[in-house]
Amino acid sequence: MGRDPDKPRTGTPAGEADLPADLPADLPAQPAPADGIERQRAPARENLKERLKVLPPGNPSSPYNEDGSPRAPETPLKSIEGLVPPLTDAEWADHLEDVTTRLDKALGRL
């Protein structure tokens, strides 16, 4: 029921509409979709600080606590993740056994 893959395609390429023949030849070219997306996002980035200021204090995205005091800056995850050293093979085996035992106990297998 679909298009026969052996026949060549006819009509306009995807995304191009049939244009009237009387259009002036000096029309500016259509911007690429990526250009249009960037232009739409740029104003939102520019006024982000202004939008944050109108959030009520205490809102999770607000830069202010419920009492109106400024929130402390968030701790980057990269600095938190680096504080815990990785487990050794022996520590991992102990951890795995402990978790397995707890799961079995919770599921009533023990």
Secondary structure, DSSP 8 states (H G I E B T S, - for coil): ----TTS---SS-TT-----TTS-TT------HHHHHHHHHHHHHHTHHHHHHTS-TT-TT-SB-TTS-B------HHHHHTTS----HHHHHHHHHHHHHHHHHHTT--
